[in-house]
Amino acid sequence: IKVTQIFNINHLVVDELAVVNPDVRKGTARTRFDYALEEWFFETKLADLSPNYDFASVRAGSQLFVSDFRGFVFADTNRMVRLFGNRNANRDQFNVVFVDQTEKETNSFLNTFDDRGQQTFIVNYYRQDFIWPGYTAQVSYHFNHDSPTTHFDENDFLVRPAPAGVFAPHTINAHYLGWTGDGHINQLNISHAFYWVLGKDDLNPIAGQQQNIN
């Protein structure tokens, strides 16, 4: 069981009105105090998978997860259930993750207990010494469902839907197919990522109509 609390203070001063708040009467300075229960999760081992200390475990609650080597697609601390473990004497590692995202504090980006209306499903698989000793390859699949919501941040700015074009709530469903790698191939250090995204936006604000994602 792990619990991490965070207290944050941030202060902003600018030279123009309507930056800290759309109401110009709020002036040009802003101070915010935020508290968050950032991490809170329970973890337990489910099974041993081999005599070589391979295992499967589950972790449930708000936790940090980075879905690839550099966090290009998903890197967040949020509410999730994560099944993870390793195989082949720890040569392979895997994750199966369901994320039910919360809203973030506007100025500190800490978690709140308000629902974001967005869910993400992630599966990835790593293999160490793939073809070349010292090179780790990973394949992954991400699915993101973003529900139609309207949200004003704590500074009273409209952030969802984006205030551009036809700014009406809309649903986005996107599938991310990924291949990444990290390590070295002989004398060359290498770190790469390739993602192909497919899906649908049922009312793209710029196009003013449904759009396919590719």
LUMPA-27464 format. One line per 5 residues: number of its first residue (from 1); their letters; for each residue x, y, z of N, C-alpha, C. Coordinates in pm, whole numbers, plus 32768, in hexadecimal, padded with zeros to 4 digits. Layout:
residues N
NUM) A) X/Y/Z/X/Y/Z/X/Y/Z; ...
This chain:
residues 214
1) IKVTQ) 8056/7F89/8000/8000/8000/8000/805A/807B/8000; 803C/80DB/7FA9/808A/8157/7FA2/802C/81CE/7F99; 804C/8237/7FE6/8001/82B3/7FE2/8064/8327/7FDB; 8054/8381/7F79/80AA/83F6/7F6A/8055/8473/7F65; 806F/84CF/7FC3/8026/854E/7FC7/8082/85BE/7F96
6) IFNIN) 8048/8621/7F51/8096/8692/7F1D/804E/8714/7F3D; 809C/8776/7F6D/8069/87FD/7F81/80B7/8859/7F25; 8070/88AD/7ED8/80B0/88FF/7E72/8084/8991/7E7F; 80E5/89EB/7E71/80C9/8A7B/7E6A/8104/8AAF/7DE7; 80B3/8AF8/7D99/80EC/8B38/7D23/80B6/8BC5/7D17
11) HLVVD) 810C/8C1E/7CE8/80EC/8CAD/7CDF/8112/8CDE/7C54; 80B6/8D25/7C11/80CB/8D56/7B8A/80B4/8DEC/7B84; 8110/8E32/7B45/8102/8EC2/7B2E/811D/8EDB/7A99; 80C1/8F22/7A56/80D0/8F41/79C8/80BF/8FD7/79B2; 80D3/9003/7936/80CD/9092/7918/8048/90BC/78D9
16) ELAVV) 7FF4/905A/78B4/7F78/907B/786E/7EFF/9045/78BA; 7E8E/9089/78A8/7E0F/905A/78E1/7DDB/8FE4/7891; 7D7D/8F99/78CD/7D38/8F28/788E/7D96/8EB3/7873; 7E08/8EAE/78B6/7E62/8E3B/78AB/7E4E/8DDC/7920; 7E46/8E11/7998/7E2F/8DBC/7A0C/7D9D/8D94/7A19
21) NPDVR) 7D44/8DE0/79D9/7CB5/8DC3/79DD/7C73/8E13/796D; 7C0C/8DDD/792B/7BC9/8E2C/78C3/7B84/8EAA/78F8; 7B68/8EAF/797A/7B30/8F27/79B9/7BA3/8F87/79D7; 7BA9/8FF8/7990/7C19/9055/799F/7C20/9091/7A2B; 7BB2/9089/7A76/7BB3/90BD/7AFE/7C09/906A/7B5C
26) KGTAR) 7C33/8FF3/7B31/7C87/8F9C/7B84/7D19/8FC9/7B86; 7D3B/902A/7B30/7DC2/9063/7B34/7E29/9013/7AE7; 7EA6/9021/7B0F/7F15/8FE4/7AC5/7F68/8F86/7B1C; 7F35/8F5F/7B8F/7F7E/8F03/7BE7/7F1D/8E99/7C1B; 7F54/8E23/7C34/7F01/8DB5/7C64/7F55/8D5A/7CBE
31) TRFDY) 7F1D/8D35/7D30/7F5E/8CD6/7D8B/7EFD/8C63/7DA5; 7F30/8BE8/7D9B/7EDC/8B72/7DB1/7F20/8B14/7E14; 7ECE/8AD9/7E6D/7EFB/8A75/7ECB/7EAF/89F4/7EAA; 7EF9/898A/7E8F/7EB9/890B/7E69/7EEC/889A/7EC3; 7E8F/8841/7EE3/7EB0/87C6/7F2B/7E7C/8750/7EDA
36) ALEEW) 7ECA/86E6/7ED2/7E9D/8671/7E86/7EC9/85F1/7ECB; 7E73/858F/7EC5/7E97/8506/7EE7/7EC3/84C7/7E63; 7F41/84DB/7E41/7F70/84BD/7DB9/7F77/8427/7D9F; 7FB8/83DE/7DF7/7FBF/834C/7DE9/7F74/830A/7E5C; 7F27/82A6/7E3C/7EE7/8253/7EA0/7EC4/81CE/7E5B
41) FFETK) 7F0C/8167/7E7C/7EF2/80E8/7E37/7F13/8071/7E91; 7EDE/8001/7E68/7EF6/7F80/7EA8/7F31/7F23/7E40; 7F9A/7EDB/7E65/7FDA/7E7E/7E08/7FEB/7DF6/7E4A; 7FD5/7D8C/7DFE/7FEB/7D06/7E30/8018/7CAA/7DBF; 8067/7C49/7DE1/8092/7BE6/7D7E/8025/7B7E/7D6C
46) LADLS) 8008/7B5E/7CED/7FA1/7AFB/7CCF/7FDA/7A6E/7CC5; 804F/7A62/7C84/8084/79DC/7C6C/8116/79E3/7C46; 815D/7974/7C61/81E1/795D/7C27/81CE/7914/7BA3; 8212/7943/7B3A/81FD/790B/7AB5/8269/78A8/7A8B; 82D7/78A2/7AD5/8342/7844/7AB2/839D/7834/7B29
51) PNYDF) 83F9/77D1/7B25/845B/77C3/7B91/84C5/7832/7B8F; 84C2/788A/7B2A/8528/78F2/7B1A/84F9/7979/7B4E; 84A2/7979/7BB1/8470/79F2/7BF1/8417/7A47/7B95; 83E4/7A0D/7B29/8381/7A54/7AD8/82FD/7A57/7B25; 82B3/7AC5/7B16/823C/7AD9/7B69/81D3/7B28/7B1E
56) ASVRA) 815A/7B2A/7B54/80EE/7B83/7B29/80B6/7BC6/7BA5; 80A4/7C4B/7B9E/806F/7C97/7C0E/8002/7CF5/7BDD; 7FB4/7D28/7C39/7F4F/7D8B/7C19/7F5D/7E01/7C78; 7F48/7E79/7C41/7F4E/7EF3/7C91/7ED2/7F45/7C70; 7E87/7F6F/7CD5/7E0B/7FB8/7CC1/7E0C/8038/7D13
61) GSQLF) 7DE5/80A6/7CD2/7DE0/8128/7D13/7E28/818F/7CC0; 7E41/8205/7CF8/7E87/8270/7CB1/7F1C/8255/7CB5; 7F5B/824B/7C40/7FE6/8221/7C37/8027/825C/7BBB; 80AC/825D/7BB9/80F8/828C/7B46/8108/821B/7AE2; 80F3/823B/7A61/810D/81DA/79F7/8141/8223/797D
66) VSDFR) 81AE/81F2/7945/81E8/8226/78C9/81E4/81B5/7865; 81A0/81CA/77F3/8181/815B/779A/81EE/8138/7736; 8255/818E/7727/82C7/8168/76D6/8344/81A6/7711; 83B4/8198/76CF/8434/81C0/770A/843A/8255/772A; 83FC/82A7/76D7/8406/8338/76E9/837F/8377/770B
71) GFVFA) 8316/8329/771B/8293/8361/773C/8257/83B4/76CD; 826F/838E/764E/823F/83DD/75DD/81A7/83E2/75D7; 8163/8375/75F9/80D2/836F/75EB/808C/837A/7672; 80BC/8333/76D7/807A/8336/7759/80E2/8336/77C8; 80DD/839D/781D/8130/83A6/7895/80E0/83F6/78FA
76) DTNRM) 80A9/83B3/795F/804E/83F8/79B9/8043/83AC/7A3C; 801E/83F7/7AA5/7FF2/83BB/7B23/7F5C/83CD/7B27; 7F11/835E/7B29/7E80/8367/7B22/7E41/82E6/7B55; 7DBA/82E6/7B59/7D72/826F/7B87/7D7E/8201/7B20; 7DAD/818D/7B4A/7DB9/811F/7AEA/7DC1/8099/7B31
81) VRLFG) 7DA5/8031/7AE4/7DBC/7FA8/7B0D/7E24/7F70/7AAD; 7E91/7F3D/7AE3/7F02/7F11/7A90/7F29/7E82/7AB2; 7F23/7E2C/7A4D/7F57/7DA4/7A57/7FE1/7DA5/7A15; 8047/7D78/7A5C/80CF/7D7D/7A25/8121/7D07/7A56; 818D/7CED/7A0E/81E5/7C80/7A35/8254/7C6B/79D1
86) NRNAN) 8296/7BF7/79DD/8304/7BD7/7983/8304/7B42/795F; 8353/7B22/78F7/835A/7A99/78C5/83E9/7A7C/7897; 8403/79FC/787E/8484/79D0/7846/84FB/7A06/7897; 84F5/79ED/791A/8560/7A18/7975/8579/7AAD/796B; 850D/7AFA/7965/850C/7B8C/7960/8540/7BC4/78DC
91) RDQFN) 8548/7B72/7876/856C/7BA9/77F2/84F7/7BF8/77B8; 847B/7BCD/77D7/8404/7C10/77A5/83B8/7C4E/781A; 837B/7CC4/7801/8323/7D04/7863/82A1/7D2D/781C; 8234/7D31/7867/81B2/7D53/782B/815F/7DA6/788B; 8102/7DF5/7850/80A2/7E43/789D/801B/7E40/7857
96) VVFVD) 7FB1/7E35/78A5/7F28/7E46/7876/7EE8/7EAA/78D7; 7EBD/7F1E/78A2/7E97/7F8E/78F8/7E11/7FC8/78CB; 7DBA/7FE2/792B/7D3F/802F/7912/7D45/80AD/7967; 7D35/8121/7925/7D3F/81A2/7969/7CB9/81EA/7961; 7C85/8213/79D3/7C0C/8266/79DB/7C39/82EE/7A0E
101) QTEKE) 7C50/834C/79B4/7C9A/83C4/79D6/7C49/8429/7A27; 7C91/846D/7A80/7C57/84DA/7ACE/7C82/855F/7A90; 7C37/85C8/7AB5/7C62/864F/7A8F/7CE2/8673/7ADB; 7D30/86CB/7A9E/7DA9/86FF/7ADD/7D8E/878A/7B16; 7DD3/87AB/7B82/7DD1/8835/7BB2/7E0A/888F/7B44
106) TNSFL) 7DC9/88FE/7B2A/7DEC/8952/7AB7/7E7C/8985/7ABC; 7EAB/89B0/7B2F/7F2B/89F4/7B37/7F9D/899B/7B66; 7F7D/8935/7BB3/7FE6/88DB/7BE6/7FEC/8858/7B99; 7F83/8837/7B4D/7F77/87B8/7B04/7F71/873F/7B60; 7F52/8757/7BE1/7F3C/86E7/7C3C/7EB1/86AD/7C28
111) NTFDD) 7E9E/8634/7C5A/7E1D/85F1/7C49/7DB2/862C/7CA3; 7D37/8627/7C71/7CC2/8642/7CC3/7C72/85C0/7CCE; 7BFF/85C6/7D0E/7BA6/8551/7D13/7B32/8561/7CB1; 7B37/85C7/7C5A/7ACF/85DB/7BF5/7AEC/8585/7B7B; 7A84/854A/7B43/7A95/84F2/7AD0/7AB1/8543/7A52
116) RGQQT) 7B0C/8513/79FF/7B33/8558/7984/7AD9/8533/790E; 7A92/84C1/7918/7A42/8493/78A7/7A97/845A/7838; 7B09/8422/785C/7B66/83EA/77FA/7B9F/8367/7830; 7B9B/82FF/77DC/7BD1/827D/7804/7C3B/8251/779E; 7CA1/820E/77D0/7D0E/81DF/777B/7D2C/814D/779E
121) FIVNY) 7D40/80FC/7735/7D65/806F/7747/7DEC/805B/7702; 7E4B/801D/7749/7ED4/800F/7718/7F03/7F7F/7729; 7F42/7F4A/76C0/7F87/7EC9/76C8/8011/7EDD/768B; 8079/7EB3/76D1/80FD/7EB7/7694/814E/7E3C/76BB; 81B5/7E22/766A/820A/7DAC/767F/8299/7DD1/7659
126) YRQDF) 82F6/7DB9/76B4/8383/7DD7/76A0/83D2/7D55/7690; 8436/7D58/763A/8497/7CEA/7634/8524/7D23/7636; 8571/7CF8/7699/85FD/7D20/76A2/8654/7CCB/7645; 86C3/7D02/761A/8720/7CBD/75BF/86D7/7C89/7544; 8682/7CDF/750A/8637/7CBA/7492/8695/7CC3/7419
131) IWPGY) 86B2/7C53/73DE/870F/7C42/736D/879E/7C63/7398; 87B4/7CDB/73CF/883A/7D03/73FA/8840/7D0B/7492; 88A8/7CD6/74D1/88B9/7CE8/7562/88C4/7D7D/7585; 8876/7DA9/75E7/8878/7E34/7611/880B/7E89/75D4; 87BC/7E50/7579/874F/7E9C/7539/86CA/7E63/756B
136) TAQVS) 8673/7EBC/759F/85EF/7E94/75D1/8584/7ECA/7573; 852D/7E72/7543/84C0/7E99/74EA/843C/7E90/7535; 83DD/7EE4/750B/8358/7EE3/7549/82EE/7EF6/74DF; 8281/7EAA/74EA/8208/7EC3/749B/8199/7EE8/74FC; 813C/7F3E/74CD/80D3/7F6D/7527/8054/7F8E/74DB
141) YHFNH) 7FE8/7F8C/7526/7F65/7FB8/74F3/7F26/8010/755D; 7EF9/8088/7533/7EB0/80E3/758A/7E28/80FF/754B; 7DC1/80FD/759D/7D3D/812B/7570/7D10/819B/75CC; 7CE9/820C/7591/7CBD/8280/75E0/7C2F/82A5/75B9; 7BD8/82AB/761D/7B4D/82D6/760A/7B3A/8358/7657
146) DSPTT) 7B24/83C5/760E/7B0F/8449/7649/7A7D/846F/7637; 7A33/8472/76A4/79A3/848C/769F/7986/8520/7687; 790F/8540/7652/78EB/85CE/763D/78CE/8612/76C2; 7923/8670/76E9/7911/86B7/7768/792D/874C/7754; 78FC/879A/77B1/7919/882A/77B5/795D/8848/7839
151) HFDEN) 79CC/8891/7833/7A19/88A9/78AD/7A5B/8932/78A9; 7A45/8980/7912/7A8D/89FC/7929/7AF5/89E1/7996; 7B71/8A0F/7981/7BD8/89F6/79E4/7BC6/8A51/7A5E; 7C1F/8A43/7ABF/7C12/8A8E/7B3C/7C2B/8B24/7B2A; 7C61/8B49/7AB7/7C74/8BD7/7A99/7C04/8C0E/7A40
156) DFLVR) 7B99/8BBE/7A30/7B20/8BE4/79E6/7B33/8BE9/794F; 7B9C/8BA8/791A/7BAD/8B9E/7889/7B6B/8B1E/7857; 7B2A/8B27/77E3/7AF0/8AB0/77A4/7B60/8A5D/7767; 7B6C/89E1/7793/7BD5/898A/775D/7B9C/8912/7711; 7B1D/88F4/7729/7AE0/8881/76E5/7A4C/889B/76D2
161) PAPAG) 7A1C/889B/7655/7A67/8885/75D8/7AC1/88FC/75B8; 7B23/88E6/7562/7B80/8951/753E/7B33/89C4/74FF; 7B4C/8A40/752D/7B03/8AB4/74F8/7B35/8ADB/746D; 7B1D/8A84/740E/7B46/8A9E/7383/7AE1/8A5E/7326; 7AC1/8AA2/72B9/7A65/8A69/7257/79DE/8A4D/7296
166) VFAPH) 79AA/89D5/727D/792A/89A9/72B8/7949/8971/7342; 794C/89C6/73AA/7975/8994/742D/78FD/8958/7476; 78DC/88DC/744D/7872/888D/748C/78B0/880E/74C4; 7879/87D8/7532/78AE/875A/7567/78AC/86ED/74FD; 7915/869D/74F7/791E/8634/7492/796E/85BE/74C9
171) TINAH) 7958/854A/748D/7998/84CE/74B8/7A0E/84AD/745E; 7A7C/8484/7499/7AF0/8456/744E/7B11/83C8/747A; 7B1F/836E/741A/7B50/82E7/7432/7BCC/82D2/73DD; 7C3C/82B3/741C/7CBB/82A8/73D4/7D06/822A/73FE; 7D40/81E8/739B/7D90/816F/73AF/7E21/818D/7389
176) YLGWT) 7E7E/8173/73E2/7F0C/818D/73CB/7F56/8107/73C1; 7F90/80EB/734D/7FE1/8074/733A/8074/809E/733E; 80C1/8065/739A/8148/8099/73B0/81B5/8031/73AA; 822A/805B/737A/82A4/800C/737C/8315/806A/73A7; 8355/804A/7417/83C1/809E/744B/8438/8048/7470
181) GDGHI) 84AA/8088/7480/8522/803E/74A6/8583/8098/74EE; 85DA/805A/753D/863B/80A5/758A/86B0/804A/75AC; 8728/8083/75AA/879F/8036/75CD/880F/804E/756B; 8859/7FE4/754B/88C5/7FF3/74EA/88C8/7F7B/748D; 88EA/7F96/7410/8901/7F2F/73AB/8995/7F37/7387
186) NQLNI) 89E0/7ED5/73B8/8A72/7ED8/73AE/8AA5/7F5B/73EC; 8AEB/7FB0/73A1/8B23/8029/73DB/8AC5/80A1/73D2; 8A4D/8090/7399/89F1/8100/7386/8986/8103/73F3; 897D/8174/743C/890E/8189/7499/8893/81B3/7449; 881E/817C/746D/87A6/8196/741E/872D/81A3/7479
191) SHAFY) 86D4/8202/7456/8654/8211/749A/85F1/8240/7431; 8589/81F3/7416/852D/8215/73AA/849D/81F6/73D4; 8440/8237/738E/83B1/821D/73A5/8365/8236/7324; 8308/81DC/7306/82AF/81EA/7293/8222/81CB/72C1; 81C5/8229/72AB/8139/8212/72CF/80E0/8230/7257
196) WVLGK) 8080/81D9/7242/801A/81EC/71DB/7F95/81FA/7225; 7F50/8269/7210/7ED4/8287/7259/7E5E/8280/71F9; 7DF8/8235/721E/7D7E/8226/71D1/7D08/8242/722C; 7C9C/8278/71F4/7C27/8290/7247/7BC5/82EE/7207; 7B73/832E/725D/7B08/8384/722B/7AEB/83F3/7290
201) DDLNP) 7AD9/846C/725B/7AAB/84E1/72A7/7A1F/84FF/7272; 79B8/84F5/72C6/792F/84FE/7290/7904/858D/726F; 7952/85F2/729C/7937/867C/7273/79B6/86CD/7283; 7A0B/86C8/721F/7A88/8713/7227/7A6B/87A8/7225; 7AA1/87F6/7285/7A7C/8884/728E/7AAA/88D7/7217
206) IAGQQ) 7B18/88B4/71D8/7B49/8901/7166/7AFD/88DB/70E7; 7AEA/8859/70D0/7AA4/882C/7058/7A0D/8843/7062; 79D9/8844/70DE/7949/8856/70F0/78F8/87DB/70CF; 793A/8769/70C7/78F5/86EC/70A8/794A/8676/70DB; 7914/85FF/70CB/795D/8587/70F5/79DC/8577/70A4
211) QNIN) 7A47/854C/70E9/7AC7/8537/70A5/7B04/84B2/70D0; 7B3D/846B/7070/7B8B/83F4/7090/7C18/841E/70B7; 7C52/83D3/7114/7CDB/83EB/7141/7D35/8384/7100; 7D9C/83B1/70BD/7DFD/8355/7080/7E82/839E/7073
